[in-house]
């Protein structure tokens, strides 16, 4: 099997172990499965070749005498691939987050190339489902949308800065002072709390009022008893 972005790509002697998911039409899937089980280990076999376009999202698959167009989609999540040699110990060998979906050989896409404005659409190459039936439409059911932060537009910031500079130039005198937020909070807290002198004066006034009212009340009670 040969995978290349250009047809004239040179073959290296040492190749890394690569893993990917490919979905073929039902009439081609059986033949491809038999080919992989029987001759898939032969890297020099050119019965199956994959050529990517310049956008690295679409391309052409050549299997024997069938030519198919394909699209590379992003899966909803990252899939870990495990391998075992003794059915006891499992080794992680790769991570998968994309899948190749091949169209039927007679299928002709309306838009062969990807338009420049189409790349801005984030859902163009987003696959909605998982790789097994329980994960049907899992992107909308399980994974919520990420809340985007609202950033101030650069043009608005530049416009406000120019307005402030223009007002400084037109003013007669300019005075500025740098105050940290911590110092400002401490100053406000000190203004809100009463001083020791004010607290003492308030306590003394309350004591005098109680003493005066208490004496007047006792004198009136004495007068009533004498009468």
Buried (B, 14 or more C-beta within 10 A) or exposed (E): BBBBEEEEEEEEEEEEEEEEBBEBBEEBEEBBEEBEEEEBEEEEEEBBBBBBBEEEBBBBBBBEEBEBBBBBBBBBEEBEEEEEEEEEEEEEEEEBEBBBBBBBBEEEEEEEEBEEEEEEEEEBBEBBBBEEEEBEEBBEEEEEEEEEEEEEEEEEEEEEEEEEEEEEEEEEEEEEEEEEEEEEEEEEEEEEEEEEEEEEEEEEEEEEEEEEEEEEEEEEEEEEEEE
